[in-house]
Amino acid sequence: MHTNIKNLPEGTYWTSYGYSDSKVWREVKRTSKTVTLEPVRVKPDPEWKNKMQADIGGFCAHVSNQEEQTWLFDLILDDFQTVIRETKRGWRSKNGDEFLTDRAHYFHDYNF
């Protein structure tokens, strides 16, 4: 499984893509047509924050190494769940976000 989150517990994880950011979800339940997911909360990794290269430009700065982001596992928000369904275009939520399995890749677009 591809991940950029340190100390992530064992489990089946999904990544949702919306605009330029991505978020991580843990699989809770699976049926033949749906998957129920819980969101994973992460914290910025201070090690990466110290290596962030912010150059003047854009709205206030341009982060040239944002593809190297790493995060620290915080907790799983088990009080909120979402259900996704398999469509002709892959796994999607009701609002149209795309989900990929076996991937726990959190990404915050600092340049947006």
ChimeraX attribute file (.defattr): number of C-alpha atoms within 10 A of each C-alpha:
attribute: neighborCount
match mode: 1-to-1
recipient: residues
	/A:1	10
	/A:2	10
	/A:3	16
	/A:4	17
	/A:5	21
	/A:6	14
	/A:7	10
	/A:8	17
	/A:9	12
	/A:10	7
	/A:11	10
	/A:12	15
	/A:13	25
	/A:14	23
	/A:15	24
	/A:16	22
	/A:17	18
	/A:18	13
	/A:19	8
	/A:20	11
	/A:21	14
	/A:22	18
	/A:23	19
	/A:24	26
	/A:25	27
	/A:26	24
	/A:27	18
	/A:28	16
	/A:29	11
	/A:30	12
	/A:31	8
	/A:32	7
	/A:33	10
	/A:34	15
	/A:35	17
	/A:36	16
	/A:37	23
	/A:38	21
	/A:39	22
	/A:40	21
	/A:41	16
	/A:42	19
	/A:43	13
	/A:44	15
	/A:45	15
	/A:46	12
	/A:47	11
	/A:48	15
	/A:49	13
	/A:50	8
	/A:51	12
	/A:52	15
	/A:53	13
	/A:54	15
	/A:55	11
	/A:56	9
	/A:57	10
	/A:58	10
	/A:59	8
	/A:60	9
	/A:61	13
	/A:62	16
	/A:63	16
	/A:64	13
	/A:65	13
	/A:66	19
	/A:67	10
	/A:68	11
	/A:69	20
	/A:70	21
	/A:71	23
	/A:72	16
	/A:73	17
	/A:74	15
	/A:75	13
	/A:76	16
	/A:77	14
	/A:78	12
	/A:79	7
	/A:80	9
	/A:81	14
	/A:82	14
	/A:83	16
	/A:84	21
	/A:85	17
	/A:86	14
	/A:87	10
	/A:88	7
	/A:89	7
	/A:90	11
	/A:91	19
	/A:92	20
	/A:93	17
	/A:94	10
	/A:95	8
	/A:96	11
	/A:97	15
	/A:98	18
	/A:99	22
	/A:100	17
	/A:101	17
	/A:102	14
	/A:103	18
	/A:104	24
	/A:105	24
	/A:106	22
	/A:107	20
	/A:108	14
	/A:109	13
	/A:110	14
	/A:111	15
	/A:112	10
